Amino acid sequence: MRKSLAFLLTLLGITVASPGLAQSARGHAHVHGVATLDVAVDGDTLVLGLQSPLDSLLGFEHRPRNDKEKAAVQTMANTLRQPAELFVLPIAAQCRSTSVTLQSPVLEAGPGADGDGHADLHGEFVFQCVQPRHLTGMTVQLFKAFPHLKRVDVQIATPHGQNAARLSPQRNQLRWQAGRS
C-alpha cells in the first residue's frame, strides 16, 4: 500500500484489524438504523470502510438462534461480498473489487456469548480502478439491500481534501473531485 493511502486510511480511522480502535477514535456510536462509511481515494485505489450495528443489517444483534436467523446472516454476508452491487461506481472508471473483509460476532464459528447485545459489523471493501480520473462518486445501494438501514454517515478523504455527507434511502449518491492520472 502506498504511503498516501495509508495516511488517508489512518486519518479516517479505517481499520478492520482492530475495529474497537476505529470506533473509539471516531466516536462511533452504536445507533440502530445508522451506519458509517469511510471513503478513501488514492490514485487508482478506493477503500471503503463500513461500520454498522447488526440490527441495521439483520434486524437482530445476537448470534443466530434458529435456521431463519442463520439464513439471514448468510444472506447478509453474501450480499456484502458483492460490493459492486452495493457501491455503484462510474462505469468509465473501470473499477473492480479486489478484496472484501467482514468482521462480526455472527460470522465467527463456534459458541460464544452475545456480549452486551450491541454487536456490529465491520467491513472493508477495496477497489482498483483502471481510469481513476473518472472516479468522481458512487451510488450507495445499502438501503435497498438492508431495509432496516435508515442513514449512512460518510467521511470522504481524497488527495484533494476531506468531506462529509449524510445519506438516506432518498439521497444515496456521493460526489467528490477526481484525482489526476
Buried (B, 14 or more C-beta within 10 A) or exposed (E): EEEEBEEBBEEBBBBBEEBEEBBEEBEBEBBBEBBBBBBBBBBBBBBBBBBBBBBBBBBBBBBBEEEEBEEBBEEBBEBBBEBEEBBBBBEEBBBEBEEBEBBBBBBEEEEEEEEEEEBBBBBBBBBBBEBBEBBBBBBBBBBEBBEBBBBBBBBBBBBEEEBEBEBEBEEBEBEBEBBEE
